[in-house]
């Protein structure tokens, strides 16, 4: 039984274009997530909503 191995099978077509776009997207997600953490808005929409609903109800200090 012969195993056909080629590095081409691991790279999709036009990978030279897709790689920089993917790296840019990952870097931008990291930057925006860091900003959201620093300003205290949470890391996802549910956390954002929970923080602000708790602040409106006056229960934002529970569990701290």
FENVENCOR-V568514 format. One record per pair of residues at least 24 apart in sequence whose ideal C-beta (glycine too) atoms are under 7 Angstrom apart, sorted by the first residue. I is the first residue (numbers start at 1). GAP is how many residues later the second one is. If there is no record, write none. Layout:
# FENVENCOR-V568514
i=<I	I>
gap=<GAP	GAP>
This chain:
# FENVENCOR-V568514
none
